[in-house]
Each structure stands twice: as C-alpha cells, then as structure tokens.
Amino acid sequence: MSRLRLLFTAIASAALLLVPATAQTALADSATPSLAKQSALADTAGCGKTPTLRSGSQSITTNGKNRSFILRIPDNYNNTTPYRLIFGFHWNGGTANDVDSGGTSGYPWSYYGLRALSNNTAIFVAPQGLNNGWANSGGEDVTFVDDMIRRIEADLCVDTAQRFALGFSYGGGMSYALACARATVFRAVAVYAGAQLSGCSGGTEPVAYIGLHGLRDPVLNISAGRSLRDRFVRNNGCTPQNPPEPAQGSLTHIVTYYSGCRTGYPVAWAAFDAGHTPGPVDGRPGDFEPGENSWTRPVVWEFFTQLGGGNPNPPDTSALRGVGSNRCLDVTGASQANGALAQIWDCNGQANQQWTSTSAGELRVYGNKCLDVNGAGTADGTAVIIWDCNGQNNQKWRLNADGSITAVGANKCLDVSGAGTANGTRMQIWTCHAGANQKWTRV
C-alpha cells in the first residue's frame, strides 16, 4: 500500500480516537514486571555476546498474546559497542512494515528517516499494534515495549541511556504514553501530530521531548499537540512561553527550544504550516510529499543525538575553526557588550573564541552571552552578534554532521561574509550551499 493511501487511512480513522480525557480508562501496569525503575545507565547483558537475533520480523508473547515487531540491527554490528535503541510506532491503520520499509519513499524514510541518518549507529524496532493501533488497554502496549526491550537487550549491546521512541498520529500518542509511563527508561521521545490517545500513566517525571505538529491539522488539532508538549515543559522545569509559529500560508516551519529546562531535559516544539503529516516539506502545500525531502528528519535526529551516546556534536566548550579560512569564530575586540559582532580571527584560545554548545541549542560565550542573529532576521546577509541569552529562536543553532551550523530561526547557515579569509571578516547568515566558508570544526 502506498504512503499516500496509508496517510489517508490515518486521517480517516484517527478522528475516531479523540476520546475526552475524562472518559479514558486509567492504564495500570499488568502483572509483568515493569522496566520503569530499571534506569541505571549502563551497557546491557547482550554486550560481548554472539547475538542470536537477526534483522527482520520477530514474535514475542506478552500479556498472554502473540505480538510481533521488526528489528533492524546495524550492518556492521559490533557486540562490544553499545548502540542507541530506537522504537518507531506506526499510525492508526498503519503497520510495522510501513515504518520499517519507508513506504513508497523506501529506505530514506525508514523509521521516519532516522535509519538512513543513523549510518549504522542505532538498533531500530518497529512494533506492530493490535488492530493496527495503540489503544494500550490496561497498559498492555507499554508492557509490550518492556518485553521487547528485555528480549533485545539480553541479546544485543545497547546503551541504556540512549533509548528513544517516535511515532506519527496514533504512534505519536503511543510515544507520549511511554514518555509518561517510562520516563526513566527512555531518554527522549518525538511526537509527530499526536494527542493523548494511548493514555498517560504517571506523567510526572522529566524526559527530553520534541513535538511536531501542523497548524492546519484537520485530524488532531494542533492544540492537542501543544497540550502534550506543555506537560513536559512543566516536568522538565522549562520557562513557560508561547513559542512562535509560522503564519498560515507561509508553508514554512519554526523550531523552538525552550529555555530554562533542567540540564539534559530539553523540550523543543516544531510547528509547521501543513496538515496531518509526519513529513512536511517547506514551500509545498500538500501533506503527502516524499518523506525524504522533509526537514523533520534532521531536526528529530539532531534532537536525539545531542543527548549523548555517540553524538557527533556533544555539548562542550571549544573553539570553532572555519574550514575555508583556518581562522576561529571570534567576538570582535573581546567585547562582552550586547551587539558585539562575530567575526573570524587567528585562533588564539582566548575566552572570546570559546563556544559552549548547550542542550538548548545555544552557542554560549563568556558563560552568559549567546551567538545571536541580529534582530531575529532571516534575510541573507543578516549580521551575527552576541546578546544576553534569552531562549529565543534567533539564538538556537544546529551543529550538523557535515560541519555546517544552521541558524534554527532562519533555517540558514552561519557564513563568513564573501567567503573572506582575512582577520576581522564579519559573520552573517546565508542560504546553505555547502561552501567551505560555511563549514566549521571543533578545535
């Protein structure tokens, strides 16, 4: 079945799942021992073992029922390397195979595009819901996840600090249920166009959380996604705000990282001008664009990988050297004043060249100043300055695997003006083009 038909199925049937919170049955755990308290951050029993599990379909008995899931083990699996473990949940009427295969888009959209981006650094699991959904009656789907984790980690080498869940629509509701019930088991969740459809047993502990939702979602209104997000804004101790969202008709998206969150527990919100879809594409009005073209792939992957466990850009403090200039990102005159320009200069190890990447997506200098797009501008050539850190989108930066650094608010790259190489050449944002003046290395 094509991805187009599957999404129509999700749209047609998800409306049936909107049950008032007051009518939902409390989801108690079954008699199967819970993983909820097993939160030690350690390698698993499968480390060092010759695995018996293989990629492909698996069966398991849980809660007295035969259930199934698809497992994908890295091609170059090493039994002494602890891997991320990522669960991808299908939508209402979808299947595990749809998530695993990527539908008509194939491998580039497998597991919502994360499998290709992982480059064999993660183990992926696509569980199959009962009746192609995630009602989670009596907590049985949460227990199903517990049992899959036990089976996988007894045989494979997993980093228990790096378990993640993501899903679209009903699958988003299931990911949210895990955020509520298994916050000490999962490091982070990503909820695409979700609502409280699979319950929320517990829901008082922090977990890293990213929500993605369309302004024009006709199936699960964006207000439902905001409500899910706000639970973890509270749990994670973030500063409450009404994050900016794009105008209807703009066909764009805005990603906001909340400020003030507990260290290691970021919350991000990605609002986009589209409908009920996990794969919106900027500039395209439809909800059925090829997923591999969607900005959601890198946004979710980078949200997950910032949290450690092999993150190519771990939070740290160091200089950033321009590939094209061989000079470092620098604050003009070592100034600490708001509005001081960013530039390149000979690398010298001074405080005005030491940048700390934070879990909130900031690049801090002097401890309390942030790299900032002047005036929250989005136009090519807008100057890059420093300013008091304030949690706004124009102070959020995404360090990409190719060495580029994206200004989240503008969706443009940190750029050395005119591809200059001389001391004092100013910094700006510019449309990303993969040139050497937009590439950086940590030194």
C-alpha beads as a LAMMPS data file, in Angstrom:
LAMMPS data file: protein, C-alpha beads

443 atoms
442 bonds

1 atom types
1 bond types

-500.0 500.0 xlo xhi
-500.0 500.0 ylo yhi
-500.0 500.0 zlo zhi

Masses

1 110.0

Atoms # bond

1 1 1 0.000 0.000 0.000
2 1 1 1.393 3.438 -0.854
3 1 1 2.351 6.008 1.734
4 1 1 -0.355 8.269 0.309
5 1 1 -3.072 5.682 0.980
6 1 1 -1.667 4.944 4.420
7 1 1 -1.824 8.598 5.410
8 1 1 -5.380 8.844 4.142
9 1 1 -6.160 5.839 6.344
10 1 1 -4.616 7.652 9.306
11 1 1 -6.651 10.774 8.567
12 1 1 -9.909 8.894 8.076
13 1 1 -9.586 6.810 11.213
14 1 1 -7.704 8.960 13.700
15 1 1 -10.759 11.142 14.253
16 1 1 -12.414 8.119 15.825
17 1 1 -9.735 8.107 18.506
18 1 1 -10.494 11.504 20.012
19 1 1 -11.832 10.386 23.383
20 1 1 -12.266 13.005 26.110
21 1 1 -9.606 12.691 28.783
22 1 1 -12.283 12.188 31.419
23 1 1 -13.538 9.086 29.572
24 1 1 -10.196 7.367 29.296
25 1 1 -9.586 4.351 31.478
26 1 1 -6.623 4.526 33.846
27 1 1 -3.806 2.482 32.387
28 1 1 -2.417 0.324 35.145
29 1 1 0.611 -1.865 34.536
30 1 1 -0.023 -5.585 34.122
31 1 1 1.491 -8.306 36.256
32 1 1 4.576 -8.390 34.052
33 1 1 7.456 -6.756 35.994
34 1 1 7.939 -3.175 34.851
35 1 1 11.100 -1.620 33.477
36 1 1 10.105 1.735 34.950
37 1 1 12.598 1.562 37.827
38 1 1 15.396 -0.023 35.818
39 1 1 17.051 3.278 34.953
40 1 1 20.716 2.525 35.573
41 1 1 22.772 3.989 32.755
42 1 1 24.853 1.017 31.688
43 1 1 25.578 -1.409 28.891
44 1 1 23.295 -4.427 28.552
45 1 1 23.716 -8.162 29.111
46 1 1 23.989 -8.626 25.344
47 1 1 27.301 -6.772 25.206
48 1 1 30.066 -9.215 24.390
49 1 1 27.675 -11.992 23.341
50 1 1 27.380 -13.580 19.937
51 1 1 23.847 -12.483 19.023
52 1 1 21.101 -14.914 18.133
53 1 1 18.688 -12.206 16.966
54 1 1 18.764 -11.217 13.305
55 1 1 17.276 -8.319 11.395
56 1 1 13.703 -8.981 10.306
57 1 1 10.358 -9.981 11.772
58 1 1 10.253 -11.241 15.359
59 1 1 7.498 -12.700 17.519
60 1 1 7.041 -12.458 21.259
61 1 1 4.438 -13.471 23.831
62 1 1 3.376 -10.639 26.117
63 1 1 0.312 -10.337 28.336
64 1 1 -0.672 -13.786 27.083
65 1 1 -0.858 -12.576 23.474
66 1 1 1.334 -13.253 20.482
67 1 1 2.778 -9.951 19.283
68 1 1 5.292 -9.075 16.575
69 1 1 7.908 -6.480 15.745
70 1 1 10.535 -5.828 13.109
71 1 1 14.157 -5.499 14.212
72 1 1 16.958 -3.781 12.296
73 1 1 20.496 -4.405 13.528
74 1 1 23.359 -2.286 12.105
75 1 1 25.091 -3.867 9.123
76 1 1 28.459 -3.608 10.862
77 1 1 27.165 -4.626 14.311
78 1 1 29.923 -4.966 16.918
79 1 1 28.926 -6.800 20.088
80 1 1 31.217 -4.627 22.226
81 1 1 29.719 -1.318 21.047
82 1 1 26.664 -0.055 22.950
83 1 1 24.117 1.168 20.376
84 1 1 21.166 3.515 20.528
85 1 1 17.809 1.708 20.598
86 1 1 15.055 3.500 18.659
87 1 1 11.384 2.460 18.559
88 1 1 9.272 3.712 15.629
89 1 1 5.481 3.449 16.084
90 1 1 3.059 3.344 13.148
91 1 1 -0.092 5.426 12.739
92 1 1 -3.699 4.236 13.004
93 1 1 -4.257 1.667 10.269
94 1 1 -0.536 1.522 9.524
95 1 1 1.806 -1.365 10.140
96 1 1 5.270 -2.108 11.431
97 1 1 6.269 -2.831 7.856
98 1 1 5.226 0.670 6.785
99 1 1 7.581 2.211 9.355
100 1 1 10.389 -0.238 8.625
101 1 1 10.207 -0.067 4.829
102 1 1 9.652 3.662 4.481
103 1 1 6.671 3.041 2.206
104 1 1 6.913 4.392 -1.334
105 1 1 9.932 6.500 -0.309
106 1 1 11.856 3.410 0.754
107 1 1 14.997 3.390 2.857
108 1 1 15.448 7.201 3.089
109 1 1 12.140 7.398 5.009
110 1 1 12.550 4.174 7.005
111 1 1 11.753 4.894 10.667
112 1 1 10.663 8.429 9.724
113 1 1 14.007 8.966 8.036
114 1 1 16.210 8.240 11.041
115 1 1 17.547 4.885 9.908
116 1 1 19.427 6.383 6.964
117 1 1 20.691 9.290 9.075
118 1 1 21.930 6.923 11.779
119 1 1 24.552 5.452 9.445
120 1 1 24.534 2.134 11.334
121 1 1 24.838 3.694 14.794
122 1 1 21.471 2.508 16.112
123 1 1 19.268 -0.549 16.504
124 1 1 15.726 0.090 15.230
125 1 1 12.467 -1.547 16.289
126 1 1 9.081 -1.253 14.553
127 1 1 6.386 -2.792 16.811
128 1 1 3.035 -3.937 15.404
129 1 1 -0.043 -2.559 17.154
130 1 1 -3.100 -4.632 17.928
131 1 1 -5.743 -3.970 15.255
132 1 1 -3.161 -1.662 13.686
133 1 1 -3.441 0.784 16.569
134 1 1 -2.190 1.625 20.058
135 1 1 -5.211 1.548 22.373
136 1 1 -2.862 0.437 25.191
137 1 1 -5.760 -1.129 27.094
138 1 1 -4.747 -1.745 30.673
139 1 1 -1.235 -0.634 29.767
140 1 1 -0.669 -3.699 27.567
141 1 1 1.238 -1.826 24.864
142 1 1 3.608 -0.313 27.419
143 1 1 4.204 -3.819 28.747
144 1 1 4.774 -4.996 25.165
145 1 1 7.545 -2.402 24.908
146 1 1 9.015 -3.552 28.241
147 1 1 9.142 -7.126 26.977
148 1 1 10.706 -6.165 23.646
149 1 1 13.418 -4.228 25.467
150 1 1 14.189 -7.236 27.662
151 1 1 14.394 -9.566 24.676
152 1 1 16.605 -7.239 22.639
153 1 1 18.941 -6.163 25.436
154 1 1 19.535 -9.723 26.621
155 1 1 20.963 -10.496 23.172
156 1 1 22.325 -7.222 21.766
157 1 1 24.609 -4.486 23.060
158 1 1 22.532 -1.405 23.880
159 1 1 23.353 1.845 25.640
160 1 1 20.575 2.011 28.236
161 1 1 20.959 5.791 28.419
162 1 1 20.093 6.019 24.724
163 1 1 16.614 4.568 24.234
164 1 1 14.263 6.655 22.079
165 1 1 10.690 6.474 20.800
166 1 1 8.951 8.291 17.968
167 1 1 5.706 7.959 16.085
168 1 1 3.061 9.700 13.980
169 1 1 -0.601 10.264 14.922
170 1 1 -1.646 7.170 16.952
171 1 1 2.054 6.262 17.045
172 1 1 2.706 9.719 18.460
173 1 1 0.126 9.009 21.140
174 1 1 1.973 5.791 21.983
175 1 1 5.307 7.601 22.164
176 1 1 3.684 10.107 24.518
177 1 1 2.359 7.245 26.672
178 1 1 5.927 5.981 27.023
179 1 1 7.124 9.471 27.952
180 1 1 4.543 9.425 30.750
181 1 1 4.971 5.837 31.950
182 1 1 8.628 5.135 31.172
183 1 1 10.426 8.449 31.600
184 1 1 13.281 6.678 33.388
185 1 1 13.599 4.112 30.596
186 1 1 13.518 6.354 27.511
187 1 1 15.959 9.202 27.036
188 1 1 13.731 11.158 24.668
189 1 1 10.586 10.922 22.566
190 1 1 9.433 12.608 19.364
191 1 1 5.677 13.019 18.877
192 1 1 4.529 13.804 15.337
193 1 1 0.961 15.165 15.135
194 1 1 -0.028 13.368 18.312
195 1 1 -2.676 13.552 21.009
196 1 1 -3.423 11.712 24.246
197 1 1 -4.708 8.598 22.518
198 1 1 -2.819 5.857 24.369
199 1 1 -3.154 7.240 27.870
200 1 1 -0.656 8.784 30.259
201 1 1 0.048 6.614 33.281
202 1 1 2.278 8.620 35.597
203 1 1 3.342 11.618 33.579
204 1 1 5.140 13.456 36.375
205 1 1 8.807 12.794 35.579
206 1 1 11.050 14.629 33.095
207 1 1 12.064 13.238 29.713
208 1 1 13.575 15.022 26.722
209 1 1 10.643 15.848 24.437
210 1 1 10.120 17.176 20.928
211 1 1 6.658 17.729 19.494
212 1 1 5.950 18.385 15.810
213 1 1 2.503 19.499 14.641
214 1 1 0.795 21.142 11.694
215 1 1 -1.140 24.385 12.039
216 1 1 -3.813 23.067 9.676
217 1 1 -4.089 19.530 11.045
218 1 1 -7.733 18.503 10.369
219 1 1 -7.491 15.234 12.328
220 1 1 -5.706 16.066 15.586
221 1 1 -5.834 19.802 16.166
222 1 1 -2.539 21.483 16.982
223 1 1 -3.992 22.386 20.388
224 1 1 -3.710 18.681 21.281
225 1 1 -0.018 18.711 20.444
226 1 1 0.528 21.867 22.472
227 1 1 -1.124 20.219 25.473
228 1 1 1.183 17.190 25.292
229 1 1 4.205 19.482 24.978
230 1 1 3.206 21.621 27.946
231 1 1 3.181 18.632 30.314
232 1 1 6.909 18.202 29.701
233 1 1 7.582 21.919 29.744
234 1 1 6.386 21.667 33.355
235 1 1 8.031 18.339 34.181
236 1 1 11.378 19.457 32.748
237 1 1 11.352 22.776 34.578
238 1 1 11.422 24.854 31.392
239 1 1 10.450 28.515 31.305
240 1 1 6.845 28.683 30.038
241 1 1 6.339 30.580 26.805
242 1 1 4.151 30.723 23.738
243 1 1 6.702 29.661 21.129
244 1 1 6.465 31.344 17.735
245 1 1 4.589 29.511 14.996
246 1 1 4.582 30.255 11.273
247 1 1 1.739 32.114 9.630
248 1 1 -0.820 30.088 7.723
249 1 1 0.033 30.312 4.068
250 1 1 3.759 30.674 4.729
251 1 1 4.443 26.961 4.031
252 1 1 7.344 27.133 6.483
253 1 1 8.219 25.748 9.901
254 1 1 9.668 27.122 13.138
255 1 1 11.587 25.039 15.674
256 1 1 11.814 26.452 19.204
257 1 1 13.965 25.108 22.023
258 1 1 12.602 26.146 25.407
259 1 1 14.933 27.939 27.795
260 1 1 15.451 27.182 31.475
261 1 1 14.953 23.415 31.160
262 1 1 16.729 21.075 33.562
263 1 1 20.136 20.103 32.257
264 1 1 19.761 17.135 29.943
265 1 1 15.984 17.507 29.578
266 1 1 15.353 19.848 26.640
267 1 1 11.915 20.493 25.185
268 1 1 11.513 21.515 21.547
269 1 1 8.433 22.475 19.560
270 1 1 8.275 22.354 15.767
271 1 1 5.171 23.997 14.326
272 1 1 4.649 23.922 10.571
273 1 1 2.180 25.258 8.043
274 1 1 0.659 21.989 6.812
275 1 1 -1.889 19.381 7.872
276 1 1 -1.771 15.876 9.342
277 1 1 1.619 14.563 8.256
278 1 1 4.968 13.459 9.706
279 1 1 6.894 14.657 6.650
280 1 1 6.031 18.275 5.748
281 1 1 8.199 19.984 3.139
282 1 1 8.699 23.741 3.233
283 1 1 7.238 25.505 0.215
284 1 1 4.957 22.592 -0.659
285 1 1 1.222 22.853 0.106
286 1 1 0.427 19.124 0.218
287 1 1 0.609 16.682 3.110
288 1 1 1.865 13.738 1.062
289 1 1 5.294 14.887 -0.055
290 1 1 8.120 12.308 -0.151
291 1 1 9.323 11.994 3.433
292 1 1 12.986 12.008 2.481
293 1 1 12.577 15.671 1.471
294 1 1 11.234 16.713 4.870
295 1 1 13.093 18.879 7.351
296 1 1 11.684 16.707 10.177
297 1 1 14.341 14.045 9.536
298 1 1 17.418 16.090 10.566
299 1 1 15.532 18.047 13.242
300 1 1 14.479 14.909 15.146
301 1 1 17.781 13.106 14.583
302 1 1 19.740 16.074 15.912
303 1 1 17.397 16.399 18.899
304 1 1 18.086 12.781 19.799
305 1 1 21.816 12.759 19.145
306 1 1 22.538 15.926 21.141
307 1 1 21.771 13.817 24.202
308 1 1 24.995 11.843 24.105
309 1 1 25.739 8.245 23.237
310 1 1 27.890 8.895 20.205
311 1 1 26.617 12.389 19.463
312 1 1 28.911 13.802 16.745
313 1 1 28.450 17.234 18.337
314 1 1 28.384 16.671 22.105
315 1 1 27.853 19.701 24.345
316 1 1 31.302 21.027 25.111
317 1 1 33.405 24.177 25.142
318 1 1 35.953 24.759 22.433
319 1 1 36.878 26.976 19.528
320 1 1 35.192 26.716 16.129
321 1 1 37.641 26.932 13.247
322 1 1 36.436 27.892 9.779
323 1 1 37.356 25.301 7.176
324 1 1 37.753 27.889 4.430
325 1 1 39.710 30.479 6.416
326 1 1 41.530 28.364 9.011
327 1 1 40.575 31.103 11.481
328 1 1 38.308 30.917 14.526
329 1 1 34.843 32.236 15.307
330 1 1 35.588 35.278 17.463
331 1 1 33.869 38.182 19.222
332 1 1 35.199 41.495 17.930
333 1 1 37.628 43.141 20.335
334 1 1 36.887 40.529 23.013
335 1 1 33.849 42.678 23.799
336 1 1 31.162 41.386 26.141
337 1 1 28.657 44.072 25.165
338 1 1 25.299 43.183 23.647
339 1 1 25.510 43.657 19.896
340 1 1 29.226 42.974 19.553
341 1 1 29.854 41.493 16.123
342 1 1 31.025 37.963 15.495
343 1 1 33.968 37.645 13.123
344 1 1 36.859 35.339 12.243
345 1 1 40.336 35.836 13.718
346 1 1 43.553 33.908 14.176
347 1 1 42.845 31.101 16.651
348 1 1 44.323 32.104 19.999
349 1 1 42.481 30.170 22.699
350 1 1 41.110 33.294 24.362
351 1 1 37.719 33.467 26.077
352 1 1 36.134 35.312 23.151
353 1 1 36.769 32.242 20.991
354 1 1 35.451 29.615 23.396
355 1 1 31.938 28.482 22.463
356 1 1 29.785 26.165 24.567
357 1 1 27.068 24.178 22.813
358 1 1 24.151 23.616 25.200
359 1 1 21.261 21.160 25.300
360 1 1 19.000 24.122 24.487
361 1 1 20.738 24.556 21.131
362 1 1 22.693 27.671 22.115
363 1 1 26.297 28.613 21.374
364 1 1 27.391 30.465 24.506
365 1 1 30.459 32.616 25.053
366 1 1 31.631 34.150 28.364
367 1 1 29.062 31.891 30.063
368 1 1 26.046 34.186 29.668
369 1 1 26.160 35.585 26.122
370 1 1 24.710 33.760 23.129
371 1 1 25.519 33.782 19.451
372 1 1 22.540 35.677 18.038
373 1 1 21.086 36.541 14.632
374 1 1 20.706 40.316 14.808
375 1 1 17.083 41.413 15.189
376 1 1 15.883 37.833 14.644
377 1 1 16.434 38.493 10.944
378 1 1 16.023 35.805 8.331
379 1 1 17.424 37.515 5.232
380 1 1 20.719 36.554 3.614
381 1 1 23.444 38.806 4.982
382 1 1 21.890 39.416 8.405
383 1 1 24.706 40.034 10.881
384 1 1 25.589 37.592 13.645
385 1 1 26.277 39.148 17.038
386 1 1 26.332 38.229 20.730
387 1 1 23.497 39.050 23.135
388 1 1 22.248 38.104 26.571
389 1 1 20.898 34.565 26.318
390 1 1 17.105 34.742 26.186
391 1 1 15.922 31.412 24.786
392 1 1 14.593 32.890 21.556
393 1 1 14.814 31.064 18.246
394 1 1 17.376 33.501 16.824
395 1 1 19.818 32.152 19.443
396 1 1 19.354 28.499 18.505
397 1 1 21.969 26.762 16.379
398 1 1 22.134 23.248 14.982
399 1 1 25.594 21.708 14.578
400 1 1 25.342 19.397 11.585
401 1 1 27.362 16.300 10.753
402 1 1 28.737 17.928 7.570
403 1 1 30.345 20.749 9.580
404 1 1 27.755 23.383 8.809
405 1 1 25.947 25.286 11.579
406 1 1 22.296 26.145 10.971
407 1 1 20.547 29.162 12.492
408 1 1 17.329 27.460 13.578
409 1 1 15.108 30.528 13.444
410 1 1 16.148 31.495 9.929
411 1 1 16.972 27.999 8.631
412 1 1 20.165 29.444 7.127
413 1 1 23.832 28.753 7.717
414 1 1 26.498 30.517 9.740
415 1 1 28.589 32.057 6.962
416 1 1 31.845 34.017 6.612
417 1 1 30.885 37.095 4.610
418 1 1 32.034 36.987 0.993
419 1 1 33.938 33.766 1.693
420 1 1 36.614 36.018 3.188
421 1 1 39.677 34.669 4.952
422 1 1 41.167 37.840 6.477
423 1 1 41.158 38.658 10.177
424 1 1 38.069 40.691 11.012
425 1 1 35.807 39.319 8.272
426 1 1 32.343 39.506 9.756
427 1 1 29.884 36.683 10.278
428 1 1 26.405 36.531 8.802
429 1 1 23.675 34.067 7.944
430 1 1 23.222 32.918 4.363
431 1 1 21.340 30.291 2.414
432 1 1 23.137 26.996 2.992
433 1 1 25.259 25.967 -0.003
434 1 1 27.906 23.607 1.456
435 1 1 30.778 26.011 0.702
436 1 1 33.955 25.983 2.787
437 1 1 33.000 29.355 4.318
438 1 1 30.025 27.587 5.928
439 1 1 31.966 24.662 7.393
440 1 1 33.432 24.514 10.927
441 1 1 35.479 22.141 13.040
442 1 1 35.904 21.933 16.815
443 1 1 39.455 22.659 17.958

Bonds

1 1 1 2
2 1 2 3
3 1 3 4
4 1 4 5
5 1 5 6
6 1 6 7
7 1 7 8
8 1 8 9
9 1 9 10
10 1 10 11
11 1 11 12
12 1 12 13
13 1 13 14
14 1 14 15
15 1 15 16
16 1 16 17
17 1 17 18
18 1 18 19
19 1 19 20
20 1 20 21
21 1 21 22
22 1 22 23
23 1 23 24
24 1 24 25
25 1 25 26
26 1 26 27
27 1 27 28
28 1 28 29
29 1 29 30
30 1 30 31
31 1 31 32
32 1 32 33
33 1 33 34
34 1 34 35
35 1 35 36
36 1 36 37
37 1 37 38
38 1 38 39
39 1 39 40
40 1 40 41
41 1 41 42
42 1 42 43
43 1 43 44
44 1 44 45
45 1 45 46
46 1 46 47
47 1 47 48
48 1 48 49
49 1 49 50
50 1 50 51
51 1 51 52
52 1 52 53
53 1 53 54
54 1 54 55
55 1 55 56
56 1 56 57
57 1 57 58
58 1 58 59
59 1 59 60
60 1 60 61
61 1 61 62
62 1 62 63
63 1 63 64
64 1 64 65
65 1 65 66
66 1 66 67
67 1 67 68
68 1 68 69
69 1 69 70
70 1 70 71
71 1 71 72
72 1 72 73
73 1 73 74
74 1 74 75
75 1 75 76
76 1 76 77
77 1 77 78
78 1 78 79
79 1 79 80
80 1 80 81
81 1 81 82
82 1 82 83
83 1 83 84
84 1 84 85
85 1 85 86
86 1 86 87
87 1 87 88
88 1 88 89
89 1 89 90
90 1 90 91
91 1 91 92
92 1 92 93
93 1 93 94
94 1 94 95
95 1 95 96
96 1 96 97
97 1 97 98
98 1 98 99
99 1 99 100
100 1 100 101
101 1 101 102
102 1 102 103
103 1 103 104
104 1 104 105
105 1 105 106
106 1 106 107
107 1 107 108
108 1 108 109
109 1 109 110
110 1 110 111
111 1 111 112
112 1 112 113
113 1 113 114
114 1 114 115
115 1 115 116
116 1 116 117
117 1 117 118
118 1 118 119
119 1 119 120
120 1 120 121
121 1 121 122
122 1 122 123
123 1 123 124
124 1 124 125
125 1 125 126
126 1 126 127
127 1 127 128
128 1 128 129
129 1 129 130
130 1 130 131
131 1 131 132
132 1 132 133
133 1 133 134
134 1 134 135
135 1 135 136
136 1 136 137
137 1 137 138
138 1 138 139
139 1 139 140
140 1 140 141
141 1 141 142
142 1 142 143
143 1 143 144
144 1 144 145
145 1 145 146
146 1 146 147
147 1 147 148
148 1 148 149
149 1 149 150
150 1 150 151
151 1 151 152
152 1 152 153
153 1 153 154
154 1 154 155
155 1 155 156
156 1 156 157
157 1 157 158
158 1 158 159
159 1 159 160
160 1 160 161
161 1 161 162
162 1 162 163
163 1 163 164
164 1 164 165
165 1 165 166
166 1 166 167
167 1 167 168
168 1 168 169
169 1 169 170
170 1 170 171
171 1 171 172
172 1 172 173
173 1 173 174
174 1 174 175
175 1 175 176
176 1 176 177
177 1 177 178
178 1 178 179
179 1 179 180
180 1 180 181
181 1 181 182
182 1 182 183
183 1 183 184
184 1 184 185
185 1 185 186
186 1 186 187
187 1 187 188
188 1 188 189
189 1 189 190
190 1 190 191
191 1 191 192
192 1 192 193
193 1 193 194
194 1 194 195
195 1 195 196
196 1 196 197
197 1 197 198
198 1 198 199
199 1 199 200
200 1 200 201
201 1 201 202
202 1 202 203
203 1 203 204
204 1 204 205
205 1 205 206
206 1 206 207
207 1 207 208
208 1 208 209
209 1 209 210
210 1 210 211
211 1 211 212
212 1 212 213
213 1 213 214
214 1 214 215
215 1 215 216
216 1 216 217
217 1 217 218
218 1 218 219
219 1 219 220
220 1 220 221
221 1 221 222
222 1 222 223
223 1 223 224
224 1 224 225
225 1 225 226
226 1 226 227
227 1 227 228
228 1 228 229
229 1 229 230
230 1 230 231
231 1 231 232
232 1 232 233
233 1 233 234
234 1 234 235
235 1 235 236
236 1 236 237
237 1 237 238
238 1 238 239
239 1 239 240
240 1 240 241
241 1 241 242
242 1 242 243
243 1 243 244
244 1 244 245
245 1 245 246
246 1 246 247
247 1 247 248
248 1 248 249
249 1 249 250
250 1 250 251
251 1 251 252
252 1 252 253
253 1 253 254
254 1 254 255
255 1 255 256
256 1 256 257
257 1 257 258
258 1 258 259
259 1 259 260
260 1 260 261
261 1 261 262
262 1 262 263
263 1 263 264
264 1 264 265
265 1 265 266
266 1 266 267
267 1 267 268
268 1 268 269
269 1 269 270
270 1 270 271
271 1 271 272
272 1 272 273
273 1 273 274
274 1 274 275
275 1 275 276
276 1 276 277
277 1 277 278
278 1 278 279
279 1 279 280
280 1 280 281
281 1 281 282
282 1 282 283
283 1 283 284
284 1 284 285
285 1 285 286
286 1 286 287
287 1 287 288
288 1 288 289
289 1 289 290
290 1 290 291
291 1 291 292
292 1 292 293
293 1 293 294
294 1 294 295
295 1 295 296
296 1 296 297
297 1 297 298
298 1 298 299
299 1 299 300
300 1 300 301
301 1 301 302
302 1 302 303
303 1 303 304
304 1 304 305
305 1 305 306
306 1 306 307
307 1 307 308
308 1 308 309
309 1 309 310
310 1 310 311
311 1 311 312
312 1 312 313
313 1 313 314
314 1 314 315
315 1 315 316
316 1 316 317
317 1 317 318
318 1 318 319
319 1 319 320
320 1 320 321
321 1 321 322
322 1 322 323
323 1 323 324
324 1 324 325
325 1 325 326
326 1 326 327
327 1 327 328
328 1 328 329
329 1 329 330
330 1 330 331
331 1 331 332
332 1 332 333
333 1 333 334
334 1 334 335
335 1 335 336
336 1 336 337
337 1 337 338
338 1 338 339
339 1 339 340
340 1 340 341
341 1 341 342
342 1 342 343
343 1 343 344
344 1 344 345
345 1 345 346
346 1 346 347
347 1 347 348
348 1 348 349
349 1 349 350
350 1 350 351
351 1 351 352
352 1 352 353
353 1 353 354
354 1 354 355
355 1 355 356
356 1 356 357
357 1 357 358
358 1 358 359
359 1 359 360
360 1 360 361
361 1 361 362
362 1 362 363
363 1 363 364
364 1 364 365
365 1 365 366
366 1 366 367
367 1 367 368
368 1 368 369
369 1 369 370
370 1 370 371
371 1 371 372
372 1 372 373
373 1 373 374
374 1 374 375
375 1 375 376
376 1 376 377
377 1 377 378
378 1 378 379
379 1 379 380
380 1 380 381
381 1 381 382
382 1 382 383
383 1 383 384
384 1 384 385
385 1 385 386
386 1 386 387
387 1 387 388
388 1 388 389
389 1 389 390
390 1 390 391
391 1 391 392
392 1 392 393
393 1 393 394
394 1 394 395
395 1 395 396
396 1 396 397
397 1 397 398
398 1 398 399
399 1 399 400
400 1 400 401
401 1 401 402
402 1 402 403
403 1 403 404
404 1 404 405
405 1 405 406
406 1 406 407
407 1 407 408
408 1 408 409
409 1 409 410
410 1 410 411
411 1 411 412
412 1 412 413
413 1 413 414
414 1 414 415
415 1 415 416
416 1 416 417
417 1 417 418
418 1 418 419
419 1 419 420
420 1 420 421
421 1 421 422
422 1 422 423
423 1 423 424
424 1 424 425
425 1 425 426
426 1 426 427
427 1 427 428
428 1 428 429
429 1 429 430
430 1 430 431
431 1 431 432
432 1 432 433
433 1 433 434
434 1 434 435
435 1 435 436
436 1 436 437
437 1 437 438
438 1 438 439
439 1 439 440
440 1 440 441
441 1 441 442
442 1 442 443
